[in-house]
Amino acid sequence: MSDLKPIVLGMAHGLKDSLIGMTALLRLKSILEGNHAENQYNTNVQPHRRTRHGAKTVEKKKDLSSVGVKEIFSKMLQCCLLNGGIFWMSIFLFEGFIIPGLQNLTHFIFNIVSGSTQHQGLWLWKWMGPFLSYLFSALWVLPLYWLSKPLNSLWYQEIADSAYRNTRGRPLGFLATVGKESVSSHISKTVADFFFSFLLQMFFLVQAMVASFLPILGPVISLGHMCLLYSLYTFEYKWVNMGWTASKRLSYMESNWPYFVGFGLPLAVLTSLPPSFIISGCVFAILFPLFIISGNEAKVEETNQIPLRIFSFVIWLTNKVFTRRPVTSRAQDSRAESMEGT
């Protein structure tokens, strides 16, 4: 029983941080103001070192903070308008009002003007209704879906970077390696890390879908996969800015999996409720910026349980895809990172 206690507490702590993230918009301004107030206090404790230039620097940081808050709110508003106001609302209006209205109009014209029976009107709509739905999906839903994907990704990155700069300072992803290697080498490694992470997440999503078909515990295991995947989506922005490699990010998640299962649980449940994949994507796109802010502020409860090697297969599969790069074990990657640190 004592072995379950840290697991339960870790999940509860992650769930608490995730739910607090739902109120991130209300807390964002106070978080940033508190951070800059602390910076100003650290400056005031040594008044003999303060100069006119230092005072101007503090004021400049305040101005940048104001700009950062406005930028974050602006990107969040754009996400809500695109995914909720345009995308989701258009589907709701089409399915809830336009289709029923056209159906009633068709029955009225077919039955009254042509003098046909109600059965014939239903027969006409039997093929006309699906045709209109397919046409709407092909000409509106799918193009807007693929257009929103890159826009959402761009806005998520800008929200994460702005939040990180305003609360933690300049991102270390570039600074951590720029002194050890050339700029071109660092850029190539960054691009490779991005594609490796993207492909790994796609394989992990497929693994979650396959797990859902397992008997009895399949849905629960699949839900756990989605919790970890959404947590990885959320924290990856902060970890990349901190200069963490892909192997370090995944090892950290596997060692502290109870926290990340709890953190990703609300988003996994909320996105599973809508009846269609498209609506589920809209829900995710609207809520995800809140979790980015929450993940940036969250302090992970490090349970340090026996690592749950849930990413092992997808790591192996992703390495197989990158055939030009020799497959390295997790232990070798860890030893390489420790040697670089020394």
QUINORFEN-V367361 format. One line per field, one symbol per residue. ss: DSSP state (~ for helix, > for strand, _ for the rest). psi: psi as a letter, one per 30 degrees, with the letter a starting at -180 (. if undefined). burial: 1 if it has 9 or more other C-alpha atoms within 8 Angstrom, else 0. A space follows every 50 residues. Layout:
ss: ???
psi: ???
burial: ???
This chain:
ss: _~~~~~~~~~~~~~~~~~~~~__~~~~~~~~~~~~~~~~~~~~~__~~~_ _~~~~~~~~~~~~~~~~~~~~~~~~~~~~~~~~~~~~~~~~~~~~~~~~~ ~~~~~~~~~~~~~____~~~~~~~~~~~~~~~~~~~~~~~~~~~~~~~~~ ~~~~~~~~~~~~~~~~~~______~~~~____~~~~~~~~~~~~~~~~~~ ~~~~~~~~~~~______~~~~~~~~~~~~~~~~~~~~~~~~____~~~~~ ~~~~~_~~~~~~~~~~~~~~~~~___~~~~~~~~~~~~~~~~~~~~~___ ___________~~~~~~~~~~________~~~~~~~~~~~~_
psi: efffefeeeeeeeeeeeeeeffgeeffeeeeeeeefeeeeefeffifffk leeeeeeeeeeeeeeeeeeeeeeeeeeeeeeeeeeedeeeeeeeffeeee eeeeeeeeeeeeefglleeeeeeefefeeeeeeeeeeefeeeeeefefee eeeeeeeeeeeeeeefffakkfeefffffflleeeeeeeeeeeeeeeeee eeeeeeeeeefffkkdgeeeeeeeeeeeeeeeeefeeeeeffgkleeeee eeeefheeefeeefeeeeeeffekfleeeeeeeeeefeeefeeeeefkjk jjfhlkkjhffeefeeeeeeeiffkkkkleeeeeeeeeeee.
burial: 00000111011111111111111110011011101100010010000001 00001001001100100110111011001111111111111111101111 00100111111100010000110010001000000111001111100100 01001111111111111000111100110000000100000010011011 10111001111101000110111111111111011111111111001111 10111111111111111111100100001111111111111111110000 101000100010011011100000000000001100000000
